[in-house]
Amino acid sequence: MKLGRYRLVLVLFGIVACIATPILAGKKNHPDPASSDQRKRALHALNRLTFGPRPGDVDQVSAVGVDKWLDQQLHPEKINDSAAESRVSGFQTLRMAPAQLLEQFPERQYIKEVLDGKRPIPSSPDVRAIYQVQIARYEMRDEPKPDDTDTSLDPLLALPPDRRYQQLLGLASTNARDLAVKLRGKHLQQALDGMSGSPRETVIAMANPQRVPEEELVQAKLLRAIYSQRQLEEVMTDFWFNHFNVFLPKGADRYFVSSYERDVIRPRAFGKFEDLLVATAKSPAMLFYLDNWLSEGPDSPKALGIPEHPRRRMSPIANNKRKRGDGLNENYAREIMELHTLGVDGGYTQQDVTELAKVLTGWTIDKPNQGGGFKFDARMHQPGTKMVLGHRIKDKGEKEGMEMLHLLATNPHTAHFISLKLAQRFVSDNPPDSLVASMSKTFLKKKGDIREVLTTMFRSPEFWADDAYRAKVKTPFEFIVSSVRATSAEVTDAGPLVGQLNNMGMPLYLMQPPTGYSVKAEKWVNSSALLARMNYSLALAGNRIKGVQVDAAALAGSLPSGTLEQSLAALELGLLAGDVSSATHNSIMGRLSDPMISQRKLDDPARKPNVSAIAGLLLGSPDFQRK
């Protein structure tokens, strides 16, 4: 470790020691906002309804008026977001249906079916190249791992991107086994150098087909959160995906999750809760994640072995012995009540879970291994009347599920549970009962209209109360996105930011339990996590994160050489809109004389201060980590 970096680490540990206690203790490190201060009001709104203000946002919202800006954010369809969409336009997988994704980026079973003659190889040259390499890899699966350290690919990898790509396509046709062995690690990175769009997707897919839709999905989420003008829509899309969580790596969900967020969650982020509930219940992503697509009633025709065509005679054995099936699966029925609607204290019993599971039998996926959609299979459905939450559900097939979803969506327990979760996300970890009650009343009165419930919350005195100001701690996702926004960083490759997020314990789309990620401080605040955030902050401000460029000097403004205090003041204004606690200000002021920050030497007393180090310390401060 170089001496300069060592000294900066010592400063880092000193700062963390000073700031950890206030965050861990949940103490406010800031002045309370005056209700008449429009600028404070704008900052509070930006901290809660967006992923953090950018330089100049507070002034803009103040000029427009907070109420008018709030109304604009509640109607995202009226906001031009073409600039943000252009950032993700090169990610072609975001526009594909699951069946398209599966065909273009095949999994191993798909390749096996091609080898067995059950599927043709696509004719498109780029997709064909993907298949050729994957077929070679599949055929080599039982062979000893070949040597991949030779340099035979080096001449090809040294070519310009266009020629290199064409050569790789040709090699896939003539020697796919060579690519199957060598197109990995540093060779893969060299092959991708300078490539974008479809060629880049194809080369990555030659190495690992599933990686393409997964990486593009995650990077697009980060880029939209950073650059979108429709900030509240991004926040609500994130909120609802987390509420109706699914796990990306689970089998077919690798191909379903992209359309789940795009077609199910995002379009209904401000609509009726019942519509969102039904859409998630019928989504192949949810059906696969919680195994409801396999659930069959114990007395269903399929479970009893009754043939699909009644005229076909059954053998005596089939008539007297049930066909072994997957059986009744209660996973989704339990989670829809505990996590999606009523809440853990919602007044249901285990018997209600079992009966609801019977109601939802037959809600399955049409050809999941081909990216199919929702299908109701009457042969899997449990016949007869069911009793759920005291309601008699008559035997009527798919309509039973729709009736129960309506009952759950309009239940007072659901109104309270959803209102509580929204208030925990936007107000405080323990929101006032009066606010939750007011939101619940609106939920029931407006038939689950999410926009109306949000409006009630944003207009409430509890939302604007002094106790709510800076009362929330940012999750790792919110922290990373807000830091990029605050610094006006230019992101040319979001991949390294994804890596930083993984290091902080919040990999996107990878929360395996259906609970989703917690928004409460107790989950994310500990000394190790704070140190990781500080390390990231210093790396970001110091331009040590590849693909992300920050101009810290521009944030500090045009200042005379050697004005440490002025640099700090300018950075406090740029990164935190000037709302910095005395504790943070004094803590950093006490370290401005450190050589790594002042950069002064005996023979050069007027050397410019290290504004990147100051910016990094501010980004890692408790003031910035709170919202």
C-alpha positions as CSV (number, residue, x, y, z in Angstrom):
1,M,0.0,0.0,0.0
2,K,1.4,3.4,-0.9
3,L,2.1,5.9,1.8
4,G,-0.6,8.3,0.5
5,R,-3.3,5.7,0.4
6,Y,-2.2,4.6,3.9
7,R,-2.7,8.1,5.3
8,L,-6.1,8.4,3.6
9,V,-7.2,5.1,5.2
10,L,-6.2,6.5,8.6
11,V,-8.4,9.5,7.9
12,L,-11.1,7.2,6.8
13,F,-11.0,5.2,10.1
14,G,-11.0,8.5,12.0
15,I,-14.1,9.7,10.2
16,V,-16.0,6.4,10.6
17,A,-15.2,6.4,14.3
18,C,-16.8,9.8,14.6
19,I,-19.9,9.2,12.5
20,A,-20.8,5.6,13.2
21,T,-22.4,6.2,16.6
22,P,-25.0,8.8,15.5
23,I,-26.2,6.5,12.7
24,L,-26.2,3.4,14.8
25,A,-28.1,5.2,17.5
26,G,-30.6,6.6,15.1
27,K,-29.9,10.2,16.2
28,K,-30.5,13.1,13.9
29,N,-27.4,14.9,12.8
30,H,-29.1,17.9,11.3
31,P,-31.1,21.0,12.1
32,D,-34.9,20.6,12.0
33,P,-36.5,22.1,8.9
34,A,-38.7,25.1,9.3
35,S,-42.1,24.5,7.9
36,S,-41.9,27.8,6.0
37,D,-38.6,27.1,4.4
38,Q,-39.4,26.2,0.8
39,R,-35.9,25.0,0.2
40,K,-35.9,22.6,3.1
41,R,-39.3,21.3,1.9
42,A,-38.0,20.8,-1.5
43,L,-34.9,18.9,-0.2
44,H,-37.1,16.7,1.9
45,A,-39.4,15.8,-1.0
46,L,-36.4,15.1,-3.2
47,N,-34.8,12.8,-0.6
48,R,-38.0,10.8,-0.2
49,L,-39.6,10.7,-3.7
50,T,-36.5,10.3,-5.7
51,F,-33.2,8.5,-5.5
52,G,-31.6,11.7,-4.2
53,P,-31.2,15.2,-5.6
54,R,-28.7,16.2,-8.2
55,P,-26.9,19.5,-8.1
56,G,-29.5,22.2,-8.9
57,D,-32.6,20.0,-8.2
58,V,-33.4,21.8,-4.9
59,D,-33.5,25.2,-6.6
60,Q,-35.5,23.9,-9.5
61,V,-38.2,22.2,-7.3
62,S,-38.3,25.3,-5.1
63,A,-38.9,27.5,-8.2
64,V,-41.6,25.2,-9.6
65,G,-43.2,24.7,-6.3
66,V,-43.1,21.5,-4.3
67,D,-46.8,20.8,-4.7
68,K,-46.7,21.2,-8.4
69,W,-43.6,19.0,-8.7
70,L,-45.2,16.3,-6.6
71,D,-48.2,16.3,-8.9
72,Q,-45.9,15.9,-11.9
73,Q,-44.1,13.0,-10.3
74,L,-47.4,11.3,-9.6
75,H,-48.2,11.4,-13.3
76,P,-45.0,10.2,-15.0
77,E,-46.7,9.7,-18.3
78,K,-46.6,13.5,-18.7
79,I,-42.8,13.6,-18.2
80,N,-40.4,13.3,-21.1
81,D,-37.9,10.6,-20.2
82,S,-36.3,10.0,-23.5
83,A,-32.8,10.9,-22.2
84,A,-32.9,8.1,-19.6
85,E,-34.4,5.6,-22.1
86,S,-31.6,6.4,-24.5
87,R,-29.2,5.2,-21.8
88,V,-30.7,1.7,-21.9
89,S,-31.7,1.6,-25.6
90,G,-28.8,-0.7,-26.5
91,F,-30.0,-3.4,-24.1
92,Q,-32.1,-5.4,-26.6
93,T,-33.1,-8.0,-24.1
94,L,-35.3,-5.4,-22.2
95,R,-37.7,-5.4,-25.2
96,M,-37.8,-9.2,-25.6
97,A,-40.6,-11.6,-24.6
98,P,-39.5,-14.6,-22.5
99,A,-39.8,-17.0,-25.4
100,Q,-37.5,-14.7,-27.5
101,L,-35.0,-14.6,-24.6
102,L,-35.0,-18.3,-24.3
103,E,-34.5,-18.9,-28.0
104,Q,-31.7,-16.3,-28.4
105,F,-29.9,-17.1,-25.1
106,P,-30.5,-20.8,-24.7
107,E,-30.1,-22.8,-21.5
108,R,-28.5,-26.2,-21.4
109,Q,-31.8,-28.1,-21.7
110,Y,-32.6,-26.1,-24.8
111,I,-29.3,-27.1,-26.3
112,K,-29.9,-30.7,-25.5
113,E,-33.2,-30.6,-27.4
114,V,-31.4,-29.2,-30.4
115,L,-28.9,-32.1,-30.2
116,D,-31.8,-34.6,-29.9
117,G,-33.4,-33.2,-33.1
118,K,-36.4,-31.6,-31.3
119,R,-35.5,-28.1,-32.1
120,P,-33.7,-26.5,-35.1
121,I,-30.8,-24.1,-34.8
122,P,-31.9,-20.6,-35.5
123,S,-30.8,-19.3,-39.0
124,S,-29.6,-15.9,-37.9
125,P,-25.8,-15.9,-38.1
126,D,-25.2,-14.3,-34.7
127,V,-27.7,-16.5,-32.8
128,R,-26.4,-19.5,-34.7
129,A,-22.9,-18.8,-33.5
130,I,-24.2,-18.8,-29.9
131,Y,-25.7,-22.2,-30.4
132,Q,-22.6,-23.6,-32.1
133,V,-20.4,-22.7,-29.2
134,Q,-23.0,-23.9,-26.6
135,I,-23.3,-27.2,-28.5
136,A,-19.6,-27.7,-28.4
137,R,-19.5,-26.9,-24.7
138,Y,-22.3,-29.4,-24.0
139,E,-20.5,-32.1,-26.0
140,M,-17.3,-31.4,-24.1
141,R,-19.0,-31.5,-20.6
142,D,-17.5,-34.9,-19.6
143,E,-14.1,-34.3,-21.1
144,P,-11.1,-33.1,-19.0
145,K,-10.9,-29.4,-18.9
146,P,-8.7,-28.4,-21.9
147,D,-5.8,-26.0,-21.6
148,D,-7.1,-22.4,-22.0
149,T,-3.8,-20.6,-21.5
150,D,-2.4,-20.6,-25.0
151,T,-2.2,-17.4,-27.0
152,S,-3.6,-18.6,-30.3
153,L,-6.6,-16.2,-30.1
154,D,-4.3,-13.2,-29.6
155,P,-4.1,-12.1,-33.2
156,L,-7.9,-12.3,-33.6
157,L,-8.4,-10.4,-30.4
158,A,-6.1,-7.6,-31.5
159,L,-8.3,-6.8,-34.5
160,P,-10.6,-3.7,-34.5
161,P,-14.1,-4.5,-33.0
162,D,-16.0,-5.0,-36.3
163,R,-13.4,-7.3,-37.9
164,R,-12.9,-9.1,-34.6
165,Y,-16.6,-9.8,-34.3
166,Q,-16.9,-11.2,-37.8
167,Q,-13.8,-13.4,-37.2
168,L,-15.5,-14.7,-34.0
169,L,-18.6,-15.6,-35.9
170,G,-16.6,-17.4,-38.5
171,L,-14.6,-19.3,-35.8
172,A,-17.9,-20.4,-34.2
173,S,-18.7,-22.2,-37.5
174,T,-15.3,-23.7,-38.1
175,N,-13.9,-24.4,-34.6
176,A,-16.6,-23.8,-32.0
177,R,-14.7,-26.1,-29.5
178,D,-11.8,-23.6,-29.5
179,L,-14.1,-20.8,-28.5
180,A,-15.9,-23.0,-26.0
181,V,-12.6,-23.4,-24.2
182,K,-10.9,-20.1,-24.6
183,L,-13.7,-17.5,-24.7
184,R,-13.6,-16.7,-20.9
185,G,-11.7,-14.6,-18.4
186,K,-9.2,-12.1,-19.9
187,H,-9.8,-13.5,-23.5
188,L,-13.5,-12.7,-23.1
189,Q,-12.7,-9.2,-21.9
190,Q,-10.4,-8.6,-24.8
191,A,-13.0,-9.9,-27.2
192,L,-15.6,-7.4,-25.8
193,D,-13.3,-4.4,-25.9
194,G,-14.9,-1.6,-27.9
195,M,-18.0,-3.7,-28.7
196,S,-21.6,-2.6,-28.0
197,G,-25.2,-3.5,-28.8
198,S,-25.9,-6.8,-30.5
199,P,-22.3,-7.8,-31.2
200,R,-21.5,-7.4,-27.5
201,E,-24.5,-9.5,-26.5
202,T,-23.6,-12.2,-28.9
203,V,-20.0,-12.6,-27.7
204,I,-21.1,-12.6,-24.1
205,A,-23.7,-15.2,-24.9
206,M,-21.1,-17.4,-26.6
207,A,-19.4,-17.6,-23.2
208,N,-22.6,-17.7,-21.0
209,P,-26.0,-17.1,-22.6
210,Q,-27.9,-16.5,-19.3
211,R,-25.5,-13.7,-18.4
212,V,-26.8,-11.4,-21.1
213,P,-30.4,-10.8,-20.0
214,E,-29.4,-10.8,-16.3
215,E,-26.6,-8.2,-16.7
216,E,-28.8,-6.0,-18.9
217,L,-31.7,-6.1,-16.5
218,V,-29.6,-5.1,-13.5
219,Q,-27.6,-2.4,-15.3
220,A,-30.8,-0.9,-16.7
221,K,-32.3,-0.7,-13.3
222,L,-29.3,1.3,-12.0
223,L,-29.2,3.6,-15.1
224,R,-32.9,4.4,-14.9
225,A,-32.7,5.1,-11.2
226,I,-29.7,7.4,-11.8
227,Y,-30.9,9.3,-14.9
228,S,-34.7,9.1,-15.1
229,Q,-36.7,12.2,-14.8
230,R,-39.6,10.0,-13.7
231,Q,-38.0,9.5,-10.3
232,L,-41.1,8.6,-8.3
233,E,-42.1,6.0,-10.9
234,E,-38.6,4.4,-10.5
235,V,-39.0,4.4,-6.7
236,M,-42.5,2.9,-6.9
237,T,-41.4,0.3,-9.4
238,D,-38.6,-0.7,-7.1
239,F,-41.0,-0.7,-4.1
240,W,-43.5,-3.0,-5.8
241,F,-41.0,-5.4,-7.2
242,N,-39.6,-5.7,-3.7
243,H,-43.1,-6.2,-2.3
244,F,-43.9,-8.9,-4.9
245,N,-40.4,-10.2,-4.9
246,V,-39.2,-13.0,-7.2
247,F,-35.7,-14.6,-7.3
248,L,-34.0,-14.2,-10.7
249,P,-31.7,-17.3,-10.6
250,K,-34.5,-19.8,-10.0
251,G,-34.7,-21.8,-13.2
252,A,-37.1,-20.3,-15.8
253,D,-37.3,-17.1,-13.9
254,R,-34.0,-16.1,-15.6
255,Y,-36.2,-15.5,-18.6
256,F,-39.4,-14.3,-16.9
257,V,-38.2,-11.5,-14.6
258,S,-37.5,-8.9,-17.2
259,S,-41.0,-9.0,-18.6
260,Y,-42.3,-9.3,-15.0
261,E,-40.9,-5.9,-14.1
262,R,-41.6,-4.4,-17.5
263,D,-45.1,-5.6,-18.2
264,V,-46.5,-6.4,-14.7
265,I,-45.0,-4.1,-12.2
266,R,-44.0,-0.8,-13.9
267,P,-47.4,-0.2,-15.8
268,R,-49.4,-0.6,-12.5
269,A,-47.1,1.2,-10.1
270,F,-49.7,4.0,-9.6
271,G,-52.9,2.1,-10.5
272,K,-55.3,-0.1,-8.5
273,F,-53.8,-2.5,-6.1
274,E,-56.2,-5.2,-7.1
275,D,-55.1,-5.0,-10.7
276,L,-51.4,-5.3,-9.6
277,L,-52.3,-8.2,-7.3
278,V,-54.0,-10.1,-10.1
279,A,-51.2,-9.3,-12.6
280,T,-48.6,-10.7,-10.3
281,A,-50.7,-13.7,-9.4
282,K,-50.9,-14.6,-13.1
283,S,-47.3,-13.8,-13.9
284,P,-45.2,-16.8,-14.9
285,A,-42.4,-15.3,-12.9
286,M,-44.4,-15.5,-9.7
287,L,-46.1,-18.8,-10.6
288,F,-42.7,-20.3,-11.1
289,Y,-40.9,-18.7,-8.1
290,L,-43.5,-19.8,-5.5
291,D,-44.2,-23.1,-7.3
292,N,-47.9,-22.5,-7.8
293,W,-47.6,-23.7,-11.4
294,L,-47.0,-27.2,-10.1
295,S,-49.9,-27.2,-7.5
296,E,-52.7,-29.6,-8.2
297,G,-55.7,-30.4,-6.2
298,P,-55.7,-33.8,-4.4
299,D,-59.1,-34.6,-6.0
300,S,-58.4,-33.0,-9.4
301,P,-58.7,-35.1,-12.6
302,K,-54.9,-35.0,-13.0
303,A,-54.2,-36.2,-9.5
304,L,-56.8,-39.0,-9.8
305,G,-55.4,-40.1,-13.1
306,I,-58.5,-39.4,-15.1
307,P,-57.6,-39.2,-18.8
308,E,-57.9,-35.9,-20.6
309,H,-60.2,-37.5,-23.1
310,P,-63.2,-39.0,-21.2
311,R,-64.0,-41.6,-23.9
312,R,-60.6,-43.2,-23.5
313,R,-61.0,-46.2,-21.2
314,M,-59.0,-46.4,-18.1
315,S,-57.2,-49.5,-17.0
316,P,-58.3,-51.1,-13.7
317,I,-55.0,-50.1,-12.1
318,A,-55.5,-46.4,-13.2
319,N,-59.1,-46.5,-11.9
320,N,-58.1,-47.7,-8.5
321,K,-54.8,-45.9,-8.0
322,R,-54.1,-42.2,-8.1
323,K,-51.5,-41.0,-10.5
324,R,-48.6,-39.6,-8.6
325,G,-48.4,-35.8,-9.2
326,D,-46.8,-32.8,-7.7
327,G,-49.7,-32.4,-5.2
328,L,-51.0,-29.4,-3.4
329,N,-48.4,-26.6,-3.0
330,E,-49.2,-24.0,-0.4
331,N,-46.2,-21.7,-1.0
332,Y,-48.0,-19.0,-2.9
333,A,-51.2,-19.1,-0.9
334,R,-49.2,-18.5,2.3
335,E,-47.1,-15.7,0.9
336,I,-50.0,-13.9,-0.8
337,M,-51.7,-13.5,2.5
338,E,-48.6,-13.0,4.7
339,L,-46.5,-10.8,2.5
340,H,-48.7,-9.5,-0.4
341,T,-52.0,-8.6,1.3
342,L,-53.1,-9.2,4.8
343,G,-49.8,-9.3,6.6
344,V,-48.6,-11.7,9.2
345,D,-51.2,-10.5,11.7
346,G,-54.0,-10.4,9.1
347,G,-56.4,-12.8,10.9
348,Y,-55.9,-15.9,8.7
349,T,-55.3,-19.5,9.8
350,Q,-53.4,-22.5,8.4
351,Q,-56.7,-23.8,7.3
352,D,-57.2,-20.6,5.3
353,V,-53.8,-21.1,3.6
354,T,-54.7,-24.7,2.6
355,E,-58.1,-23.7,1.3
356,L,-56.7,-20.8,-0.7
357,A,-54.1,-23.1,-2.1
358,K,-56.9,-25.3,-3.4
359,V,-58.7,-22.3,-4.9
360,L,-55.5,-21.4,-6.8
361,T,-54.8,-24.9,-8.2
362,G,-54.8,-24.9,-12.0
363,W,-53.2,-21.4,-12.1
364,T,-50.2,-22.6,-14.0
365,I,-47.8,-21.8,-17.0
366,D,-48.3,-22.8,-20.5
367,K,-45.0,-24.5,-21.6
368,P,-42.7,-22.9,-19.1
369,N,-39.6,-24.4,-20.8
370,Q,-40.6,-22.4,-23.9
371,G,-41.3,-19.1,-22.1
372,G,-45.1,-19.5,-22.1
373,G,-47.6,-17.3,-20.3
374,F,-50.4,-17.9,-17.8
375,K,-52.8,-20.8,-18.3
376,F,-55.7,-22.1,-16.2
377,D,-55.6,-25.9,-16.3
378,A,-59.0,-27.3,-15.2
379,R,-57.5,-30.8,-14.9
380,M,-55.2,-29.6,-12.0
381,H,-57.9,-27.6,-10.2
382,Q,-59.4,-28.9,-7.0
383,P,-63.2,-29.3,-7.4
384,G,-65.8,-28.5,-4.8
385,T,-66.6,-25.7,-2.5
386,K,-63.9,-24.0,-0.4
387,M,-64.0,-21.9,2.8
388,V,-61.5,-19.1,3.0
389,L,-61.5,-16.4,5.6
390,G,-65.1,-17.2,6.4
391,H,-66.2,-16.9,2.8
392,R,-67.8,-19.8,0.9
393,I,-66.1,-20.1,-2.5
394,K,-68.3,-22.1,-4.9
395,D,-66.9,-24.4,-7.5
396,K,-66.3,-22.3,-10.6
397,G,-62.8,-22.9,-11.8
398,E,-60.5,-20.0,-12.5
399,K,-63.2,-17.5,-11.3
400,E,-62.6,-18.8,-7.7
401,G,-59.1,-17.3,-7.8
402,M,-60.4,-14.0,-9.1
403,E,-63.0,-13.9,-6.4
404,M,-60.4,-14.5,-3.7
405,L,-58.0,-12.0,-5.1
406,H,-60.8,-9.4,-5.0
407,L,-61.6,-10.3,-1.3
408,L,-57.9,-10.0,-0.4
409,A,-57.3,-6.8,-2.2
410,T,-60.3,-5.1,-0.5
411,N,-59.8,-6.5,3.0
412,P,-59.2,-3.8,5.7
413,H,-56.1,-5.8,6.9
414,T,-54.7,-5.4,3.4
415,A,-55.4,-1.6,3.4
416,H,-53.5,-1.3,6.7
417,F,-50.6,-3.6,5.7
418,I,-50.0,-1.8,2.3
419,S,-50.3,1.6,3.9
420,L,-47.9,0.7,6.6
421,K,-45.3,-0.6,4.1
422,L,-45.6,2.6,2.0
423,A,-45.3,4.8,5.1
424,Q,-42.2,2.8,6.2
425,R,-40.6,3.4,2.8
426,F,-41.4,7.1,2.6
427,V,-41.8,8.4,6.1
428,S,-40.0,6.5,8.9
429,D,-39.2,2.9,10.0
430,N,-42.0,3.3,12.6
431,P,-44.5,5.7,11.0
432,P,-47.3,7.3,13.2
433,D,-50.4,5.2,13.6
434,S,-52.5,8.3,12.6
435,L,-50.8,8.4,9.2
436,V,-51.3,4.7,8.5
437,A,-54.9,5.0,9.5
438,S,-55.5,7.9,7.2
439,M,-53.8,6.1,4.3
440,S,-55.8,3.0,5.0
441,K,-59.1,4.9,4.9
442,T,-58.1,6.3,1.5
443,F,-57.2,2.8,0.3
444,L,-60.6,1.5,1.1
445,K,-62.5,4.5,0.0
446,K,-60.7,4.8,-3.3
447,K,-60.8,1.0,-3.9
448,G,-57.0,0.5,-3.6
449,D,-56.0,3.4,-5.9
450,I,-52.3,3.6,-5.2
451,R,-51.9,7.2,-6.5
452,E,-54.6,8.4,-4.1
453,V,-53.0,6.6,-1.2
454,L,-49.7,8.2,-2.0
455,T,-51.3,11.6,-2.4
456,T,-52.8,11.2,1.1
457,M,-49.4,10.4,2.5
458,F,-47.6,13.3,0.7
459,R,-50.2,15.8,1.8
460,S,-50.2,14.6,5.4
461,P,-48.7,16.7,8.3
462,E,-46.9,13.5,9.4
463,F,-44.9,13.4,6.1
464,W,-43.6,16.9,6.6
465,A,-43.1,16.7,10.4
466,D,-39.7,17.6,11.9
467,D,-39.4,14.0,13.2
468,A,-39.6,12.6,9.6
469,Y,-36.8,14.8,8.3
470,R,-33.6,12.8,7.7
471,A,-35.3,9.9,9.6
472,K,-34.6,7.2,7.1
473,V,-31.3,5.5,6.3
474,K,-30.6,4.7,2.7
475,T,-30.4,1.1,1.6
476,P,-27.2,0.2,-0.4
477,F,-29.1,0.6,-3.6
478,E,-30.4,4.1,-2.6
479,F,-27.0,5.1,-1.3
480,I,-25.1,4.1,-4.5
481,V,-27.7,5.7,-6.8
482,S,-27.9,8.9,-4.8
483,S,-24.1,9.3,-4.7
484,V,-23.9,9.1,-8.4
485,R,-26.8,11.5,-8.8
486,A,-25.3,14.0,-6.2
487,T,-21.9,14.0,-8.0
488,S,-23.4,14.3,-11.5
489,A,-21.2,11.4,-12.4
490,E,-21.2,10.1,-16.0
491,V,-21.8,6.4,-16.1
492,T,-20.5,4.7,-19.3
493,D,-20.6,1.2,-17.7
494,A,-22.9,0.3,-14.8
495,G,-21.2,-3.1,-14.3
496,P,-18.7,-1.9,-11.7
497,L,-21.6,-0.2,-9.7
498,V,-23.4,-3.5,-9.7
499,G,-20.3,-5.1,-8.2
500,Q,-20.2,-2.4,-5.5
501,L,-23.8,-3.1,-4.7
502,N,-23.1,-6.8,-4.4
503,N,-20.3,-6.0,-2.0
504,M,-22.7,-4.1,0.2
505,G,-25.0,-7.1,0.5
506,M,-27.9,-5.9,-1.8
507,P,-27.5,-7.7,-5.2
508,L,-30.4,-6.7,-7.4
509,Y,-33.1,-9.4,-8.2
510,L,-31.1,-11.8,-6.0
511,M,-33.1,-11.7,-2.7
512,Q,-34.0,-15.4,-2.4
513,P,-36.7,-15.2,0.3
514,P,-40.1,-13.8,-0.8
515,T,-39.8,-11.1,1.9
516,G,-37.8,-8.8,-0.4
517,Y,-35.1,-6.5,1.0
518,S,-35.8,-4.6,4.2
519,V,-36.1,-0.8,4.1
520,K,-35.3,-0.4,7.8
521,A,-32.1,1.0,9.2
522,E,-31.4,-2.0,11.5
523,K,-30.8,-4.2,8.5
524,W,-28.1,-2.0,6.9
525,V,-26.4,-0.1,9.7
526,N,-23.4,-1.6,11.3
527,S,-19.7,-0.7,11.5
528,S,-18.6,-3.0,8.7
529,A,-21.4,-1.7,6.4
530,L,-20.4,2.0,7.2
531,L,-16.8,1.2,6.4
532,A,-17.8,-0.3,3.1
533,R,-19.8,2.7,2.2
534,M,-17.0,5.1,3.1
535,N,-14.5,3.0,1.0
536,Y,-17.0,3.2,-1.9
537,S,-17.5,7.0,-1.4
538,L,-13.8,7.7,-1.5
539,A,-13.3,5.4,-4.6
540,L,-16.2,7.1,-6.4
541,A,-15.1,10.7,-5.7
542,G,-11.5,9.7,-6.5
543,N,-12.5,8.2,-9.9
544,R,-11.4,4.7,-8.9
545,I,-14.6,3.0,-10.1
546,K,-14.2,2.0,-13.7
547,G,-17.0,3.2,-16.0
548,V,-18.0,6.1,-13.7
549,Q,-16.4,9.5,-14.1
550,V,-16.8,12.2,-11.4
551,D,-15.5,15.8,-11.7
552,A,-15.1,16.6,-8.0
553,A,-13.3,19.9,-8.9
554,A,-16.4,21.1,-10.7
555,L,-18.5,20.3,-7.7
556,A,-16.2,22.5,-5.5
557,G,-16.5,25.3,-8.0
558,S,-13.8,27.8,-9.2
559,L,-11.9,28.5,-6.0
560,P,-8.6,30.1,-5.3
561,S,-5.7,27.7,-4.7
562,G,-5.4,26.4,-1.2
563,T,-8.8,27.5,0.2
564,L,-9.6,24.3,2.1
565,E,-12.6,25.8,4.1
566,Q,-14.1,27.2,0.9
567,S,-13.7,23.9,-0.9
568,L,-15.5,22.1,2.0
569,A,-18.3,24.7,2.0
570,A,-18.8,24.4,-1.8
571,L,-18.9,20.6,-1.6
572,E,-21.3,20.7,1.3
573,L,-23.6,22.9,-0.9
574,G,-23.2,20.7,-4.0
575,L,-23.5,17.3,-2.4
576,L,-25.9,18.0,0.4
577,A,-27.6,21.2,-0.6
578,G,-25.8,22.9,2.3
579,D,-27.7,20.9,4.9
580,V,-24.8,19.5,6.9
581,S,-24.8,19.0,10.6
582,S,-22.2,20.6,12.8
583,A,-20.9,17.2,13.8
584,T,-20.1,16.2,10.3
585,H,-18.7,19.6,9.4
586,N,-16.5,19.8,12.4
587,S,-15.3,16.2,12.0
588,I,-14.1,16.9,8.5
589,M,-12.8,20.3,9.4
590,G,-10.6,18.7,12.0
591,R,-8.9,16.7,9.3
592,L,-8.4,19.3,6.6
593,S,-4.8,19.7,7.7
594,D,-4.0,16.1,6.9
595,P,-1.4,16.1,4.1
596,M,-3.6,13.8,2.0
597,I,-6.4,16.4,2.0
598,S,-4.4,19.7,2.2
599,Q,-1.7,18.4,-0.2
600,R,0.5,21.1,1.2
601,K,4.3,20.8,1.4
602,L,6.9,23.1,3.0
603,D,8.0,24.1,-0.4
604,D,4.5,24.4,-1.9
605,P,2.2,25.9,0.7
606,A,-0.4,27.0,-1.9
607,R,-1.0,23.6,-3.5
608,K,-4.7,23.0,-4.3
609,P,-6.6,20.9,-1.8
610,N,-7.7,17.3,-2.5
611,V,-11.3,18.0,-3.2
612,S,-11.9,14.4,-4.2
613,A,-11.0,13.2,-0.7
614,I,-13.2,15.9,0.9
615,A,-16.1,14.9,-1.4
616,G,-15.6,11.2,-0.5
617,L,-15.7,12.0,3.2
618,L,-19.0,13.9,2.7
619,L,-20.6,11.1,0.7
620,G,-19.7,8.7,3.5
621,S,-21.0,11.0,6.2
622,P,-24.2,10.2,8.2
623,D,-25.8,13.3,6.7
624,F,-25.6,11.8,3.2
625,Q,-26.5,8.3,4.3
626,R,-29.7,9.6,5.7
627,K,-32.6,10.9,3.7
